[in-house]
């Protein structure tokens, strides 16, 4: 479903601030893979997601999605293939618009926009049914402004919007990091349900070792813009946080001293 081949990205090249963010990165995901991505600050995790989404142009290499080379497509051209949930709960929704209007925007992703805007009765029913699966009572609040929702409710709504039209690839960029532990656990539970229900191919970046081990069928560890560890299936299921620490030290040749990951 997704192939990154020799992807390279350097920020501020030729200056004192030059930073190689992705260093000949190679990664392949099969259809239905749920891959968690873990690594220290500056490892290249979020940069990889941004490169897939088209936020930054590639320096070199290719990004292939479902057999199509999307390396040179703009961010908005790629949007119809991708669903994305950001770390900041405020980024994925329009605060001044109603819940049903936000869902309508998501429903129309990738379609031609016209002056017709009305939300049909059938769409209202669809949105109510979809919101009910979240278990947050939002199905009775379709006309509420999204800005009135809590951070956790907005993040759950963003997740629903990202998957309302099943994307070829779902990108989750530390999407629970800004939430309190109880709300984060709820959003992760919803994530698991949504991904499993639709069999979505998913990349989830996280700093939390426990979540990285528990979620998905595969775990990838990054350091210095490269993948240093890739584990799946039963081997992944047997992992513990101590194993991840040891693997990093073995592969990266350095002590894995990221406080957020250690606390996670």
Secondary structure, DSSP 8 states (H G I E B T S, - for coil): -EEEEEEEEEESTTSTT-EEEEEEEEEEE-TT-EEEEEE-TTSSHHHHHHHHHTSS--SEEEEEETTEE-TT--HHHHGGGEEEE-SSTTSSS-TTSBHHHHHHHHHTTTS---S-----HHHHHHHHHHHHTTTSSGGG-TTSBGGGS-HHHHHHHHHHHHHHS--SEEEEESTTTTS-HHHHHHHHHHHHHHHHHHT--EEEE-S-HHHHHHSSSEEEEEETTEEEEEEEHHHHHT--HHHHHHHHHHHHSS----HHHHH-
